[in-house]
Amino acid sequence: MSAPAPVAPPAWHLYVPKLVSVMRQGYGADDLRHDLLAGLTVAIVALPLSMALAIASGAPPAIGLHTAIIAGFLISALGGSRVQIGGPTAAFIPVVFSVIAAHGYDGLIVATLMAGAMLILAGLLRLGTMVKYMPQPVITGFTAGIAVSIFSSQIKDLLGLDMGSVPGTFVERWQAYGANIGSINPAAALLALGTLGALIAMRRWRPNWPGFLIAVVAASLITLLLKLPVETVLTHFGPIPRELPVPHLPSFDIARLHELLPSAFTIAFLGGVESLLSAVVSDGMIGGRHRSNCELVAQGVANTASALVGGLPATGAIVRTATNVRAGARSPVAGMAHAGFILLFVLVAAPLANYVPLPAMAALLLLVAWNMSEFERIRQLMRSPLGERLVLLVTFLLTVMVDLTLAVEVGVVLAAFLFMRGMSEVVAMESHIDLFEEDEGDLARERRTIQHDALPDGVEAFRVSGPLFFAVANRIEDVLRAFGKPPRVFILRLRQVPLIDASGATSIGNLIARCRRTDTVLIFTGLQPQPARILADMGIVPDGDVLRYADDFPQALAMVAAMPDWKPD
């Protein structure tokens, strides 16, 4: 008696949060202790970073804290990753900055709400696995471009320049810096340089220390004790509130939604890609496996909630997630605890953040930008083929100079065209003269059946090796044109064709029609399941007249010999 076939899990299983799975498996006091300690460790890293990311995005620092609390809690509680930490990230800085500059902060809120809905829909449509198809040169290109954008946005605070708001575009930004370079504040520049030096030193010699928090606290104390004439959170943004904002729905209309649609798509795309990449990284660190579609839904809910309280877009944060793992996190409780510790800081000690100097925040973000640049990965990719390098450079330049969405679109399309070109070059169509030396599967049987150097008169044979898709489909129709006189029988060997798309099937149909006009019998051999299914779905099936199927090449020759009116030319 055969064993029953395994039953596939129901579709809703894809959306069960990892928190539920962990609790079902058993969760004890020791697990809670490890998670609380990891959550506290991550909160110490996230506190200054969340404020710095908000400032760099053109928003008050309190907004970054609110985002880390609301979105960070929901991403961990509802997400499909066991140790993912969510919140504001550096990747959003140029996007958020440009949206605020073009549409105001209310526009950012509406765009984030739309992005949240898009992410939820993407998860429900099971698009979570699509991130694996993102070419690495595109990911590296736009990540490095974002790093350059972050660096260029921090020059004002880094040098303490006396100028107005920082322009949104790269060229205008540096033109403004050049025009105001004479207003450098030496105290701000020295404080930023000292903070950056301290961060680099701790990263090298004390990597386990909370470098971000130590450097920011030290810079704040130096500023207070020496009464340095530099801008602080308090002087620039006002006091940080000690409570969370009340959720509210912003006003909008159809025209506003249409206007903000490209920005919303950019936020959703970036949030989805970065969160899933972060989940993949965490899987590698803990040996786990995340639920990508559940993660997208959680990201959508978190961004929606963040927007309702006036927060920033949020996603999975790779560095904070890695910190969480190294701190001993065992479950999503650690991410929820990290949000709770930040909330505790806001309720109890928020006024302390008022004295943080902006040059120190700029130095912190410079280090973040360097970490994002993936310089070693760029060096590695620059040794790849010319086409891969071109994709990397085009994506990078468009991200810096134009727009992230356009950069990704152009990068993906360019990578796709290069891939198709490469695939078309490896698809081979060989005449019967070359078949016997290369087809090892049925070589012995073929040698017993026919001569190595000839076929019966009136019979021609070709073999196709590789996928028959739209980039090479036209070559099928050129096959018969290669003969001065149409053959009586044409054998097309397809055993090495793993895939046929609609364009390939259409070309096959055109080949059949041509054979019908020239009274040529067409025999397919070794047709694989996927090509057979696609051809059948498009109405291309053997008719016993023009088109016939054979299991292998010898059977095709036997079919030729058995034709009642067969008389070799």
C-alpha positions as CSV (number, residue, x, y, z in Angstrom):
1,M,0.0,0.0,0.0
2,S,1.5,3.3,-1.1
3,A,2.0,6.1,1.4
4,P,-0.5,9.0,1.1
5,A,0.7,12.1,-0.8
6,P,1.8,14.9,1.4
7,V,-0.9,17.6,1.9
8,A,0.2,21.2,1.1
9,P,-0.2,23.6,4.0
10,P,-3.1,26.1,3.7
11,A,-2.4,29.5,2.1
12,W,-3.0,31.3,5.4
13,H,0.1,29.5,6.8
14,L,2.2,31.9,4.8
15,Y,1.0,34.8,6.9
16,V,1.4,33.4,10.4
17,P,3.8,35.7,12.3
18,K,7.0,34.2,13.5
19,L,6.0,35.3,17.0
20,V,3.1,32.9,16.9
21,S,5.3,30.0,15.7
22,V,7.9,30.7,18.5
23,M,5.2,30.7,21.2
24,R,3.8,27.4,19.9
25,Q,7.2,25.8,20.1
26,G,7.6,26.9,23.7
27,Y,9.0,30.1,25.2
28,G,10.5,30.2,28.7
29,A,12.0,32.6,31.2
30,D,15.6,32.0,29.8
31,D,14.4,33.0,26.3
32,L,12.8,36.1,27.7
33,R,16.0,37.1,29.5
34,H,18.0,36.8,26.3
35,D,15.5,38.7,24.3
36,L,15.2,41.6,26.8
37,L,19.0,41.9,26.9
38,A,19.2,41.9,23.1
39,G,16.3,44.4,22.9
40,L,18.1,46.8,25.3
41,T,21.3,46.5,23.3
42,V,19.6,47.3,20.0
43,A,17.7,50.2,21.6
44,I,21.0,51.8,22.7
45,V,22.1,51.6,19.1
46,A,18.7,52.7,17.7
47,L,18.3,55.8,20.0
48,P,20.8,58.1,18.4
49,L,20.5,56.5,15.0
50,S,16.7,57.1,14.8
51,M,17.1,60.7,15.6
52,A,20.0,61.2,13.2
53,L,18.0,59.5,10.4
54,A,15.1,61.8,11.0
55,I,17.2,64.9,11.0
56,A,19.0,63.8,7.7
57,S,15.5,63.2,6.2
58,G,14.4,66.8,6.9
59,A,12.2,65.8,9.9
60,P,12.4,66.6,13.6
61,P,14.4,64.0,15.6
62,A,11.3,63.0,17.7
63,I,9.7,61.6,14.5
64,G,12.6,59.1,14.1
65,L,12.0,57.9,17.7
66,H,8.2,57.6,17.1
67,T,8.9,55.6,14.0
68,A,11.3,53.2,15.8
69,I,8.7,52.7,18.5
70,I,5.5,52.1,16.4
71,A,6.9,50.5,13.3
72,G,9.7,48.7,15.2
73,F,7.1,47.0,17.5
74,L,4.7,46.0,14.7
75,I,7.4,44.7,12.3
76,S,8.6,42.3,15.0
77,A,5.2,41.4,16.3
78,L,3.6,40.7,12.9
79,G,6.6,39.9,10.7
80,G,7.8,36.7,9.2
81,S,11.4,36.9,10.5
82,R,12.5,35.6,13.8
83,V,15.0,38.3,14.7
84,Q,14.2,41.2,12.3
85,I,14.5,44.7,13.7
86,G,12.5,47.4,12.0
87,G,12.5,51.2,12.0
88,P,13.7,54.2,10.0
89,T,16.8,53.4,7.9
90,A,19.4,55.3,6.0
91,A,18.2,54.1,2.6
92,F,15.1,56.2,3.0
93,I,17.0,59.5,3.6
94,P,17.2,60.8,0.0
95,V,13.7,59.6,-0.8
96,V,12.1,61.2,2.2
97,F,14.1,64.3,1.8
98,S,13.0,64.8,-1.8
99,V,9.3,64.0,-1.0
100,I,9.2,66.5,1.8
101,A,11.0,69.1,-0.4
102,A,8.5,68.6,-3.2
103,H,5.2,67.9,-1.4
104,G,5.7,68.9,2.2
105,Y,5.5,66.7,5.2
106,D,1.8,66.0,4.7
107,G,2.7,64.7,1.3
108,L,5.2,62.3,2.9
109,I,2.5,61.0,5.3
110,V,0.1,60.3,2.4
111,A,2.8,58.7,0.3
112,T,3.7,56.4,3.3
113,L,0.1,55.4,3.8
114,M,-0.1,54.5,0.1
115,A,3.2,52.6,0.3
116,G,1.8,50.7,3.3
117,A,-1.2,49.6,1.3
118,M,1.1,48.6,-1.6
119,L,3.2,46.4,0.6
120,I,0.2,44.7,2.1
121,L,-1.1,44.0,-1.4
122,A,2.3,42.7,-2.5
123,G,2.4,40.3,0.4
124,L,-1.2,39.1,-0.3
125,L,-0.2,38.6,-4.0
126,R,2.8,36.5,-2.8
127,L,5.4,38.8,-4.4
128,G,7.7,38.3,-1.5
129,T,10.0,35.9,-3.3
130,M,10.5,38.3,-6.2
131,V,13.4,40.0,-4.4
132,K,15.6,37.0,-5.3
133,Y,15.4,38.1,-8.9
134,M,16.9,41.5,-8.3
135,P,20.3,41.7,-10.0
136,Q,23.2,42.2,-7.6
137,P,24.7,45.1,-9.6
138,V,21.4,46.9,-9.3
139,I,21.2,46.4,-5.6
140,T,24.8,47.5,-5.1
141,G,24.4,50.4,-7.5
142,F,21.4,52.0,-5.8
143,T,22.8,51.2,-2.3
144,A,26.1,53.0,-3.1
145,G,24.2,55.8,-4.7
146,I,22.1,56.3,-1.5
147,A,25.3,56.3,0.5
148,V,26.7,59.1,-1.6
149,S,23.4,61.0,-1.3
150,I,23.5,60.7,2.5
151,F,27.1,61.9,2.6
152,S,26.3,64.9,0.4
153,S,23.3,65.9,2.5
154,Q,25.4,66.1,5.7
155,I,28.0,68.7,4.7
156,K,26.0,71.6,6.1
157,D,25.8,70.2,9.6
158,L,29.2,68.6,9.4
159,L,30.9,72.0,8.8
160,G,28.3,74.2,10.5
161,L,27.7,76.2,7.3
162,D,25.6,79.3,7.7
163,M,23.1,78.7,4.8
164,G,19.5,78.1,4.3
165,S,17.9,74.7,3.6
166,V,19.9,72.1,1.7
167,P,18.8,71.8,-1.9
168,G,17.2,68.5,-2.9
169,T,19.3,67.6,-6.0
170,F,22.9,66.6,-6.0
171,V,24.4,69.3,-8.3
172,E,22.4,72.1,-6.7
173,R,23.4,70.9,-3.3
174,W,27.1,71.1,-4.0
175,Q,26.7,74.4,-5.7
176,A,25.1,75.8,-2.5
177,Y,27.9,74.3,-0.4
178,G,30.5,76.0,-2.7
179,A,28.7,79.3,-2.4
180,N,28.7,79.2,1.4
181,I,32.1,77.5,2.0
182,G,33.4,80.7,3.6
183,S,30.9,80.4,6.5
184,I,32.5,77.2,8.0
185,N,32.1,77.0,11.8
186,P,35.4,75.7,13.1
187,A,33.9,74.5,16.4
188,A,31.3,72.4,14.5
189,A,33.9,71.0,12.1
190,L,36.2,70.0,14.9
191,L,33.4,68.5,17.0
192,A,32.3,66.4,13.9
193,L,35.8,65.3,13.2
194,G,36.3,64.3,16.8
195,T,33.1,62.4,16.9
196,L,33.9,60.6,13.6
197,G,37.4,59.7,15.0
198,A,35.9,58.3,18.2
199,L,33.4,56.2,16.2
200,I,36.1,54.8,14.0
201,A,38.4,54.0,16.9
202,M,35.6,52.2,18.9
203,R,34.6,50.3,15.8
204,R,38.2,49.1,15.4
205,W,39.3,48.5,19.0
206,R,36.1,48.2,21.0
207,P,33.5,46.8,18.5
208,N,31.3,45.5,21.3
209,W,30.8,48.9,22.8
210,P,27.7,51.0,21.9
211,G,29.8,53.4,19.8
212,F,26.9,55.5,18.5
213,L,25.6,56.3,22.0
214,I,29.0,56.8,23.6
215,A,30.1,59.2,20.8
216,V,26.9,61.2,20.9
217,V,26.8,61.5,24.7
218,A,30.5,62.5,24.7
219,A,29.9,65.2,22.0
220,S,26.9,66.5,24.0
221,L,28.9,66.8,27.2
222,I,31.7,68.6,25.4
223,T,29.3,71.0,23.8
224,L,27.7,71.8,27.2
225,L,30.9,72.1,29.2
226,L,32.8,74.2,26.6
227,K,29.7,76.1,25.5
228,L,30.5,75.5,21.9
229,P,28.7,77.7,19.4
230,V,27.1,74.8,17.5
231,E,23.5,73.9,16.7
232,T,21.8,71.3,18.8
233,V,18.5,69.5,18.6
234,L,16.9,72.1,21.0
235,T,18.1,75.2,19.1
236,H,17.2,73.8,15.7
237,F,14.1,71.8,16.3
238,G,12.8,72.8,19.7
239,P,12.3,70.4,22.7
240,I,11.6,66.7,22.1
241,P,8.1,65.9,23.4
242,R,7.7,63.3,26.1
243,E,4.6,61.6,24.7
244,L,3.5,59.8,21.5
245,P,1.4,61.7,19.0
246,V,-2.3,60.8,18.6
247,P,-3.1,58.9,15.4
248,H,-4.9,61.0,12.8
249,L,-5.7,60.6,9.1
250,P,-4.3,63.3,6.8
251,S,-6.6,65.0,4.3
252,F,-6.1,64.1,0.7
253,D,-8.0,63.8,-2.6
254,I,-7.7,61.8,-5.8
255,A,-5.5,64.4,-7.5
256,R,-3.2,64.3,-4.4
257,L,-3.0,60.5,-4.5
258,H,-2.2,60.6,-8.2
259,E,0.5,63.2,-7.7
260,L,2.1,61.1,-4.9
261,L,1.9,57.7,-6.6
262,P,5.5,57.6,-7.9
263,S,6.8,58.6,-4.4
264,A,4.6,55.9,-2.8
265,F,5.9,53.3,-5.2
266,T,9.5,54.2,-4.4
267,I,8.9,54.0,-0.7
268,A,7.1,50.6,-1.1
269,F,9.7,49.2,-3.4
270,L,12.6,50.3,-1.2
271,G,10.9,49.1,2.0
272,G,10.1,45.7,0.5
273,V,13.5,45.1,-0.9
274,E,15.5,46.2,2.2
275,S,13.3,44.3,4.6
276,L,13.6,41.1,2.7
277,L,17.3,41.5,2.2
278,S,17.6,42.1,5.9
279,A,15.5,39.0,6.6
280,V,17.8,36.9,4.3
281,V,20.9,38.2,6.2
282,S,19.4,37.3,9.5
283,D,18.4,33.8,8.2
284,G,22.1,33.2,7.4
285,M,23.2,34.3,10.9
286,I,20.7,32.1,12.8
287,G,20.2,29.3,10.3
288,G,16.5,30.1,10.0
289,R,14.0,30.7,7.2
290,H,11.7,33.8,7.1
291,R,8.2,34.0,5.6
292,S,8.7,36.7,2.9
293,N,5.0,37.4,2.2
294,C,4.2,37.6,5.9
295,E,7.1,40.0,6.2
296,L,5.7,42.3,3.4
297,V,2.3,42.4,5.1
298,A,3.9,43.3,8.4
299,Q,5.9,46.0,6.7
300,G,2.8,47.4,5.2
301,V,0.9,47.5,8.5
302,A,3.9,49.1,10.2
303,N,4.2,51.8,7.6
304,T,0.5,52.5,7.7
305,A,0.6,52.8,11.5
306,S,3.8,55.0,11.4
307,A,2.1,57.3,8.9
308,L,-1.0,57.6,11.1
309,V,1.1,59.0,14.0
310,G,3.1,61.3,11.7
311,G,6.1,58.9,11.5
312,L,8.6,58.1,8.7
313,P,8.7,55.2,6.4
314,A,10.2,52.1,8.0
315,T,11.7,48.8,7.0
316,G,14.0,46.0,8.2
317,A,17.3,47.4,9.3
318,I,20.2,45.2,8.5
319,V,22.8,46.6,11.0
320,R,20.3,46.7,13.9
321,T,19.1,43.2,13.0
322,A,22.7,41.9,13.0
323,T,23.3,43.6,16.4
324,N,20.2,41.9,17.7
325,V,21.5,38.5,16.6
326,R,24.9,39.1,18.1
327,A,23.3,40.2,21.3
328,G,21.6,36.8,21.7
329,A,18.1,37.4,20.5
330,R,16.0,34.3,20.3
331,S,12.6,35.5,19.0
332,P,10.6,38.6,17.8
333,V,10.2,39.5,21.5
334,A,13.6,41.1,21.3
335,G,12.5,43.5,18.6
336,M,9.3,44.3,20.5
337,A,11.4,45.0,23.6
338,H,13.7,47.3,21.6
339,A,10.7,49.4,20.8
340,G,9.6,49.3,24.4
341,F,12.9,50.5,25.7
342,I,12.9,53.5,23.2
343,L,9.4,54.3,24.4
344,L,10.6,54.3,28.0
345,F,13.4,56.7,27.0
346,V,10.9,59.1,25.4
347,L,8.6,59.0,28.4
348,V,11.3,59.4,31.0
349,A,14.5,61.0,29.6
350,A,13.6,62.7,26.3
351,P,14.8,66.1,27.4
352,L,18.4,64.8,27.5
353,A,18.3,64.4,23.8
354,N,17.7,68.2,23.4
355,Y,21.4,68.8,23.9
356,V,22.7,66.5,21.2
357,P,24.8,68.6,18.7
358,L,23.9,68.3,15.0
359,P,27.6,68.0,13.9
360,A,27.8,64.8,16.0
361,M,24.7,63.5,14.3
362,A,26.3,64.3,10.9
363,A,29.4,62.4,11.8
364,L,27.3,59.4,12.8
365,L,25.6,59.5,9.5
366,L,28.9,59.7,7.6
367,L,29.9,56.4,9.1
368,V,26.4,55.0,8.2
369,A,26.9,56.1,4.7
370,W,30.4,54.4,4.5
371,N,28.9,51.2,5.8
372,M,26.2,51.4,3.2
373,S,28.6,52.0,0.3
374,E,29.8,48.3,0.3
375,F,33.1,49.4,-1.1
376,E,34.5,45.8,-1.2
377,R,31.4,44.6,-3.0
378,I,31.8,47.4,-5.6
379,R,35.5,46.4,-6.1
380,Q,34.4,42.8,-6.6
381,L,31.7,43.7,-9.1
382,M,34.1,46.0,-11.1
383,R,36.0,42.8,-12.0
384,S,32.9,41.3,-13.5
385,P,32.0,41.3,-17.2
386,L,31.6,44.7,-18.9
387,G,27.8,44.5,-19.0
388,E,27.5,43.9,-15.2
389,R,29.8,46.9,-14.6
390,L,27.7,49.0,-16.9
391,V,24.5,48.1,-14.9
392,L,26.3,49.0,-11.7
393,L,27.5,52.3,-12.9
394,V,24.3,53.4,-14.6
395,T,22.2,52.5,-11.5
396,F,24.7,54.3,-9.2
397,L,24.8,57.5,-11.3
398,L,21.0,57.7,-11.8
399,T,20.5,57.2,-8.1
400,V,22.8,60.1,-7.2
401,M,22.0,62.5,-10.0
402,V,18.3,61.8,-10.9
403,D,16.0,59.5,-8.9
404,L,16.0,56.2,-7.1
405,T,13.0,54.8,-8.9
406,L,14.3,55.7,-12.4
407,A,17.7,54.2,-11.4
408,V,16.2,50.9,-10.4
409,E,13.9,50.7,-13.4
410,V,16.7,51.4,-15.8
411,G,19.1,49.1,-14.0
412,V,16.7,46.2,-14.0
413,V,15.7,46.7,-17.7
414,L,19.4,47.0,-18.7
415,A,20.3,43.9,-16.7
416,A,17.4,42.0,-18.3
417,F,18.5,43.0,-21.8
418,L,22.1,41.9,-21.1
419,F,20.8,38.6,-19.7
420,M,18.7,38.0,-22.8
421,R,21.6,38.8,-25.1
422,G,23.8,36.4,-23.2
423,M,21.2,33.7,-23.3
424,S,20.6,34.2,-27.0
425,E,24.3,33.6,-27.6
426,V,24.3,30.3,-25.7
427,V,21.3,28.9,-27.5
428,A,22.7,26.7,-30.3
429,M,21.0,25.3,-33.4
430,E,23.1,22.6,-34.9
431,S,22.8,20.6,-38.1
432,H,22.9,16.8,-38.1
433,I,26.6,16.8,-39.0
434,D,27.5,17.9,-35.4
435,L,25.0,15.8,-33.5
436,F,26.9,12.6,-32.9
437,E,29.8,14.1,-31.1
438,E,27.9,16.0,-28.5
439,D,24.7,14.1,-27.6
440,E,25.9,11.6,-25.0
441,G,22.4,10.5,-23.8
442,D,21.5,8.4,-26.7
443,L,24.8,8.4,-28.6
444,A,25.2,4.6,-28.5
445,R,21.8,3.9,-29.9
446,E,22.2,6.5,-32.6
447,R,25.4,5.0,-33.8
448,R,23.8,1.6,-34.2
449,T,20.9,3.2,-36.2
450,I,22.4,5.6,-38.7
451,Q,25.7,6.6,-40.2
452,H,27.7,9.3,-38.5
453,D,28.0,11.6,-41.5
454,A,24.6,11.4,-43.3
455,L,20.9,11.1,-43.1
456,P,18.5,9.5,-45.6
457,D,18.0,11.7,-48.7
458,G,15.2,14.2,-48.2
459,V,15.7,14.3,-44.4
460,E,17.2,17.1,-42.5
461,A,17.8,17.4,-38.7
462,F,18.6,20.2,-36.4
463,R,19.1,20.3,-32.7
464,V,18.2,23.2,-30.4
465,S,20.2,23.5,-27.2
466,G,19.0,26.0,-24.6
467,P,15.8,27.9,-23.7
468,L,13.7,28.9,-26.7
469,F,12.5,32.3,-25.7
470,F,11.7,35.6,-27.4
471,A,15.3,36.7,-27.8
472,V,16.1,33.7,-30.1
473,A,12.6,32.7,-31.3
474,N,13.2,34.2,-34.8
475,R,16.1,31.8,-35.4
476,I,13.6,28.9,-35.5
477,E,11.9,30.5,-38.5
478,D,15.3,30.9,-40.3
479,V,16.1,27.2,-40.1
480,L,14.1,26.1,-43.2
481,R,15.4,29.1,-45.1
482,A,18.9,27.6,-44.8
483,F,18.0,24.9,-47.3
484,G,17.9,25.6,-51.0
485,K,15.2,23.0,-51.5
486,P,12.7,22.3,-48.6
487,P,13.3,18.8,-47.2
488,R,10.7,16.1,-47.3
489,V,11.1,15.5,-43.6
490,F,12.5,17.9,-41.0
491,I,13.5,16.5,-37.6
492,L,13.8,19.1,-34.9
493,R,15.5,17.8,-31.8
494,L,14.3,19.5,-28.6
495,R,15.6,17.3,-25.8
496,Q,17.9,20.0,-24.6
497,V,15.3,22.7,-24.6
498,P,14.1,23.1,-21.0
499,L,11.8,26.1,-21.6
500,I,9.7,27.6,-24.4
501,D,7.8,30.9,-23.9
502,A,5.0,32.4,-26.0
503,S,7.3,33.9,-28.5
504,G,9.1,30.6,-29.0
505,A,5.7,28.8,-29.4
506,T,4.6,31.4,-32.0
507,S,7.8,30.8,-34.0
508,I,7.1,27.1,-33.8
509,G,3.6,27.7,-35.1
510,N,5.1,29.8,-38.0
511,L,7.5,26.9,-38.7
512,I,4.6,24.5,-38.9
513,A,2.7,26.7,-41.3
514,R,5.8,27.0,-43.5
515,C,6.2,23.2,-43.5
516,R,2.5,22.9,-44.4
517,R,3.1,25.1,-47.5
518,T,6.1,23.1,-48.6
519,D,4.7,19.7,-47.9
520,T,7.4,19.0,-45.3
521,V,6.7,16.6,-42.5
522,L,7.9,18.1,-39.2
523,I,9.0,15.7,-36.4
524,F,9.8,16.9,-32.8
525,T,12.0,14.6,-30.7
526,G,12.6,14.5,-27.0
527,L,10.1,17.3,-26.2
528,Q,10.3,18.2,-22.4
529,P,7.2,18.6,-20.2
530,Q,7.2,22.4,-20.0
531,P,7.6,23.0,-23.7
532,A,5.0,20.3,-24.5
533,R,2.6,22.0,-22.1
534,I,3.1,25.5,-23.5
535,L,2.7,24.3,-27.1
536,A,-0.5,22.4,-26.2
537,D,-1.9,25.4,-24.4
538,M,-1.3,27.4,-27.5
539,G,-3.0,24.8,-29.7
540,I,0.1,23.3,-31.2
541,V,-0.3,19.5,-31.0
542,P,0.7,16.6,-33.3
543,D,-1.8,16.1,-36.1
544,G,-0.3,12.9,-37.6
545,D,0.1,14.8,-40.9
546,V,2.5,17.8,-40.8
547,L,3.5,17.6,-37.1
548,R,4.5,14.5,-35.3
549,Y,6.2,13.7,-32.0
550,A,8.9,11.1,-31.4
551,D,10.5,10.1,-28.1
552,D,14.1,10.1,-29.5
553,F,16.0,10.5,-32.8
554,P,16.0,6.7,-33.7
555,Q,12.3,6.6,-33.3
556,A,12.0,9.6,-35.6
557,L,14.0,7.8,-38.3
558,A,11.8,4.7,-37.9
559,M,8.7,6.9,-38.4
560,V,10.3,8.2,-41.6
561,A,11.0,4.7,-42.8
562,A,7.4,3.6,-42.0
563,M,5.7,6.4,-44.0
564,P,3.7,4.6,-46.7
565,D,4.7,6.9,-49.5
566,W,8.3,7.3,-48.4
567,K,10.7,7.2,-51.3
568,P,14.0,8.9,-50.5
569,D,15.0,11.5,-53.0
